[in-house]
Amino acid sequence: MIELLDYPFMQRALLAALLVGVAAPAIGVYLVQRRQAIMGDGIGHVAMTGVALGFLLSTNPVWTAVVVSALGAVAMELIRWYGMARGDIALALLFYGGMAAGVMIINLTPGGSNADLLTYLFGSITTVSPEDVTAITVLSALVLLVSFGLRRQLFAVCQDEEFARVSGLPVRLLNLLLAVTAAVTVTVAMRVVGLLLVSALMVLPVVAAQQLTRGFATTLAFSVAIGVAVALSGTTASYYAEVPPGATIVLLAIGLFVLLSAVALLTARFRARRGAGPSAAGGTGTGAGAGRKASRGPADGAAVVR
């Protein structure tokens, strides 16, 4: 693996994978808590327009994608806030309109073609430029600043908006901040896993971590650790196996989720049997109540970060 670092393009690829592996789960844990796991997928559709604008204006598509996806995320929040009639249709128009506009703009660009969008749709981490690394570093720092610096406030809003509002928190401002930060994360990760798979890297490390953790802080830390592990290992494996890095990273994350789910299930069953054993044998245990208490393994709390 050491020889990987001899190539500048792999140095940039591994650095980008590291940054995305940290940033994506850090914001994804809040989206999972709010049951908005596919929000990243919707933002990814809108970000296509920003990527195409970058080619049209001859500038770095990452920065134009940040602006457009942030505006799209704000529009999503406005639709959610005001409960607009047929909100699902409004969101569908936003998502697919973003993709259609991206395809149209790229074809109006002199010398542009749909092939220019492929590296952003599916990711192409080995073609990350020094300018891309700079953009990813700056944007990842902003994402982590929000995710960790405001973790108590964001968790309160995601857990119970009404309670957060009564507590005096600026709920609407925090919701907007979370939406914009998610949009920034999408643009950060699009060069690594692609706009079509970015939501997976935001969500899968979180749900995998939830299989073995219960507290919010431990879930956040474990999610980031899993994100870094699958991003780096997927990038490395793609180099040696000559396979797409984005797909490799996502498949590794899915495999890890399945493995941790199995571990959590086996652990819960073991605790249940251990708790029910003395009662069944007529011993001094606390009976069925102990069995129920012992059976509350990590899998029971996997759906919601506590």
C-alpha positions as CSV (number, residue, x, y, z in Angstrom):
1,M,0.0,0.0,0.0
2,I,3.0,2.3,0.5
3,E,3.6,2.6,-3.2
4,L,0.2,4.3,-3.5
5,L,1.7,7.4,-1.9
6,D,4.3,7.6,-4.7
7,Y,1.6,8.9,-7.1
8,P,0.4,12.5,-6.7
9,F,-3.1,11.5,-8.0
10,M,-3.5,8.8,-5.4
11,Q,-2.3,11.2,-2.7
12,R,-5.1,13.6,-3.7
13,A,-7.6,10.7,-4.0
14,L,-6.8,9.4,-0.5
15,L,-6.9,12.8,1.1
16,A,-10.3,13.5,-0.6
17,A,-11.6,10.1,0.6
18,L,-10.5,10.9,4.1
19,L,-12.2,14.3,4.2
20,V,-15.4,12.9,2.7
21,G,-15.4,9.9,5.0
22,V,-15.4,12.2,8.0
23,A,-17.8,14.9,6.7
24,A,-20.6,12.8,5.1
25,P,-21.5,10.7,8.2
26,A,-21.1,13.7,10.5
27,I,-24.0,15.4,8.8
28,G,-25.8,12.2,7.9
29,V,-26.4,11.3,11.5
30,Y,-28.8,14.3,11.8
31,L,-30.6,13.4,8.5
32,V,-31.1,9.9,9.8
33,Q,-32.4,11.2,13.1
34,R,-35.0,13.4,11.2
35,R,-35.9,10.5,9.0
36,Q,-34.7,12.4,5.9
37,A,-32.2,9.8,4.8
38,I,-32.8,10.4,1.1
39,M,-32.4,14.2,1.3
40,G,-28.9,13.9,0.0
41,D,-30.2,12.1,-3.1
42,G,-32.6,14.9,-3.8
43,I,-29.9,17.5,-3.3
44,G,-27.6,15.5,-5.6
45,H,-30.2,15.9,-8.4
46,V,-30.3,19.7,-8.0
47,A,-26.5,19.9,-7.8
48,M,-26.3,18.7,-11.4
49,T,-27.5,22.1,-12.5
50,G,-24.6,23.7,-10.5
51,V,-22.1,21.4,-12.1
52,A,-23.3,22.2,-15.6
53,L,-23.2,25.9,-14.8
54,G,-19.5,25.5,-13.7
55,F,-18.7,24.2,-17.2
56,L,-20.7,27.0,-18.8
57,L,-19.0,29.7,-16.8
58,S,-15.6,28.0,-17.1
59,T,-15.1,27.8,-13.4
60,N,-14.7,25.0,-10.8
61,P,-18.0,23.1,-10.8
62,V,-17.7,22.4,-7.1
63,W,-18.3,26.0,-6.2
64,T,-21.2,26.5,-8.5
65,A,-22.7,23.2,-7.3
66,V,-22.4,24.5,-3.7
67,V,-24.5,27.6,-4.6
68,V,-27.2,25.8,-6.6
69,S,-27.6,22.9,-4.2
70,A,-27.8,25.2,-1.2
71,L,-30.6,27.1,-2.9
72,G,-32.3,23.8,-3.6
73,A,-31.9,22.7,0.0
74,V,-33.5,26.0,1.2
75,A,-36.4,25.4,-1.2
76,M,-36.9,21.9,0.2
77,E,-37.1,23.4,3.7
78,L,-39.6,26.0,2.6
79,I,-41.8,23.4,1.1
80,R,-41.6,21.3,4.4
81,W,-42.2,24.3,6.6
82,Y,-45.3,25.7,4.9
83,G,-46.8,22.3,4.1
84,M,-47.5,23.4,0.5
85,A,-50.3,21.5,-1.2
86,R,-49.0,18.4,-3.0
87,G,-45.5,19.0,-1.5
88,D,-44.3,15.7,-2.9
89,I,-45.1,16.9,-6.5
90,A,-43.2,20.2,-5.7
91,L,-40.2,18.2,-4.6
92,A,-40.3,15.9,-7.6
93,L,-40.4,19.0,-9.9
94,L,-37.4,20.4,-8.0
95,F,-35.4,17.1,-8.2
96,Y,-36.0,16.2,-11.8
97,G,-36.0,19.8,-12.9
98,G,-32.5,20.0,-11.5
99,M,-31.3,17.0,-13.5
100,A,-33.0,18.2,-16.7
101,A,-31.6,21.7,-16.4
102,G,-28.1,20.2,-15.8
103,V,-28.3,18.2,-19.0
104,M,-29.7,21.1,-21.0
105,I,-27.0,23.6,-19.8
106,I,-24.1,21.2,-20.4
107,N,-25.3,20.7,-24.0
108,L,-25.5,24.5,-24.5
109,T,-21.9,24.9,-23.3
110,P,-19.4,25.3,-26.2
111,G,-17.7,21.9,-26.5
112,G,-19.7,20.4,-23.7
113,S,-21.4,17.0,-23.7
114,N,-23.2,14.7,-21.3
115,A,-19.9,12.8,-20.9
116,D,-18.6,15.8,-18.8
117,L,-21.2,15.0,-16.2
118,L,-20.3,11.4,-15.8
119,T,-17.4,12.0,-13.4
120,Y,-19.8,13.9,-11.1
121,L,-22.7,11.5,-11.4
122,F,-20.7,8.4,-10.5
123,G,-17.5,9.9,-9.0
124,S,-14.0,9.8,-10.3
125,I,-11.7,10.2,-7.3
126,T,-8.5,9.4,-9.2
127,T,-9.1,12.5,-11.3
128,V,-9.4,14.9,-8.4
129,S,-7.3,18.0,-9.1
130,P,-5.3,20.2,-6.6
131,E,-8.1,22.8,-7.0
132,D,-10.7,20.1,-6.1
133,V,-8.7,19.1,-3.0
134,T,-8.6,22.8,-1.9
135,A,-12.4,23.1,-2.4
136,I,-13.1,19.8,-0.6
137,T,-10.8,20.7,2.3
138,V,-12.5,24.1,2.8
139,L,-16.0,22.8,2.5
140,S,-15.3,19.8,4.7
141,A,-14.0,22.1,7.4
142,L,-17.2,24.1,7.3
143,V,-19.3,20.9,7.5
144,L,-17.4,19.6,10.5
145,L,-17.6,23.0,12.2
146,V,-21.3,23.0,12.0
147,S,-21.8,19.3,12.7
148,F,-19.6,19.2,15.9
149,G,-19.8,22.8,17.0
150,L,-23.6,22.8,17.1
151,R,-24.2,19.2,17.8
152,R,-26.3,19.8,20.9
153,Q,-28.6,22.3,19.2
154,L,-28.9,20.3,16.0
155,F,-29.7,17.1,17.9
156,A,-32.4,18.9,19.9
157,V,-34.0,20.2,16.8
158,C,-33.8,16.8,15.0
159,Q,-35.2,15.0,18.1
160,D,-38.2,17.2,18.9
161,E,-38.7,20.6,17.1
162,E,-41.5,21.7,19.5
163,F,-39.4,21.1,22.6
164,A,-36.4,22.9,20.9
165,R,-38.7,25.8,20.1
166,V,-40.0,26.0,23.7
167,S,-36.4,25.8,24.9
168,G,-35.6,29.0,23.0
169,L,-33.6,27.6,20.2
170,P,-33.9,29.3,16.7
171,V,-35.5,26.2,15.1
172,R,-36.0,27.6,11.7
173,L,-32.5,29.0,11.5
174,L,-31.0,25.7,12.6
175,N,-33.1,23.8,10.1
176,L,-31.9,26.0,7.3
177,L,-28.4,25.7,8.5
178,L,-28.7,21.9,8.5
179,A,-30.2,21.8,5.0
180,V,-27.4,24.0,3.6
181,T,-24.7,22.0,5.4
182,A,-26.2,18.8,3.8
183,A,-26.0,20.5,0.4
184,V,-22.4,21.4,1.0
185,T,-21.7,17.8,2.0
186,V,-23.2,16.6,-1.2
187,T,-20.9,18.8,-3.3
188,V,-17.9,17.7,-1.2
189,A,-18.6,14.0,-1.8
190,M,-19.6,14.2,-5.5
191,R,-16.1,13.8,-6.7
192,V,-15.6,10.7,-4.5
193,V,-18.8,8.6,-4.8
194,G,-20.8,10.7,-7.3
195,L,-24.1,12.6,-7.1
196,L,-26.1,9.4,-7.5
197,L,-24.4,7.5,-4.6
198,V,-23.6,10.4,-2.3
199,S,-26.7,9.8,-0.1
200,A,-25.4,6.3,0.6
201,L,-22.2,7.5,2.2
202,M,-24.1,10.0,4.3
203,V,-26.5,7.3,5.6
204,L,-24.9,3.9,5.6
205,P,-22.1,4.5,8.1
206,V,-24.7,6.0,10.5
207,V,-27.2,3.1,10.3
208,A,-24.2,0.7,10.6
209,A,-23.0,2.4,13.7
210,Q,-26.5,2.3,15.2
211,Q,-26.4,-1.4,15.3
212,L,-23.8,-1.3,18.1
213,T,-24.3,2.1,19.7
214,R,-27.1,3.8,21.6
215,G,-25.9,7.3,22.7
216,F,-25.8,10.1,20.2
217,A,-22.1,11.0,20.9
218,T,-20.9,7.4,20.4
219,T,-23.0,7.0,17.3
220,L,-21.6,10.1,15.8
221,A,-18.0,9.1,16.6
222,F,-18.5,5.5,15.4
223,S,-20.2,6.7,12.2
224,V,-17.3,8.9,11.3
225,A,-14.9,6.0,12.0
226,I,-16.8,3.7,9.7
227,G,-17.0,6.5,7.0
228,V,-13.3,6.9,7.0
229,A,-12.7,3.2,7.0
230,V,-14.9,2.4,4.0
231,A,-13.7,5.5,2.1
232,L,-10.0,4.8,2.4
233,S,-10.3,1.0,2.0
234,G,-12.7,1.5,-1.0
235,T,-10.3,3.9,-2.7
236,T,-7.4,1.6,-2.1
237,A,-9.2,-1.5,-3.3
238,S,-10.4,0.3,-6.5
239,Y,-6.8,1.1,-7.3
240,Y,-5.6,-2.5,-7.2
241,A,-8.8,-4.1,-8.6
242,E,-9.3,-1.4,-11.2
243,V,-13.0,-1.0,-10.4
244,P,-15.0,2.2,-9.8
245,P,-14.1,3.7,-6.4
246,G,-17.6,5.2,-5.7
247,A,-19.4,1.9,-6.2
248,T,-16.6,0.0,-4.2
249,I,-17.0,2.4,-1.2
250,V,-20.8,2.1,-1.1
251,L,-20.7,-1.7,-1.4
252,L,-18.2,-1.9,1.4
253,A,-20.5,0.2,3.5
254,I,-23.4,-2.0,2.8
255,G,-21.3,-5.1,3.6
256,L,-20.3,-3.6,6.9
257,F,-23.9,-2.7,7.7
258,V,-24.9,-6.3,7.1
259,L,-22.0,-7.6,9.2
260,L,-22.8,-5.3,12.2
261,S,-26.5,-6.1,12.0
262,A,-25.7,-9.8,12.3
263,V,-23.4,-9.1,15.2
264,A,-26.1,-7.0,17.0
265,L,-28.7,-9.7,16.4
266,L,-26.5,-12.5,17.7
267,T,-25.5,-10.4,20.7
268,A,-29.1,-9.7,21.6
269,R,-30.1,-13.4,21.3
270,F,-27.1,-14.3,23.5
271,R,-28.1,-11.8,26.2
272,A,-31.7,-13.0,26.1
273,R,-30.7,-16.6,26.6
274,R,-28.3,-15.7,29.3
275,G,-31.0,-13.6,31.1
276,A,-33.7,-16.3,30.8
277,G,-31.4,-19.2,31.8
278,P,-31.5,-19.0,35.6
279,S,-35.3,-18.5,35.6
280,A,-35.9,-21.5,33.3
281,A,-33.7,-23.6,35.6
282,G,-35.5,-22.5,38.7
283,G,-32.6,-20.4,40.0
284,T,-32.5,-17.1,41.7
285,G,-32.8,-14.9,38.6
286,T,-35.5,-12.3,38.2
287,G,-37.4,-14.3,35.7
288,A,-39.0,-13.1,32.5
289,G,-38.4,-9.5,33.4
290,A,-34.7,-10.1,33.4
291,G,-34.9,-11.8,30.1
292,R,-36.8,-8.9,28.5
293,K,-34.3,-6.4,30.0
294,A,-31.3,-8.4,28.8
295,S,-32.8,-8.8,25.3
296,R,-32.7,-5.0,24.7
297,G,-29.6,-5.2,22.7
298,P,-28.2,-2.6,20.3
299,A,-30.5,-3.7,17.6
300,D,-33.5,-2.4,19.5
301,G,-32.2,1.1,19.5
302,A,-30.9,1.0,15.9
303,A,-33.7,3.0,14.3
304,V,-33.2,6.2,16.3
305,V,-30.1,7.9,17.6
306,R,-30.6,8.5,21.3
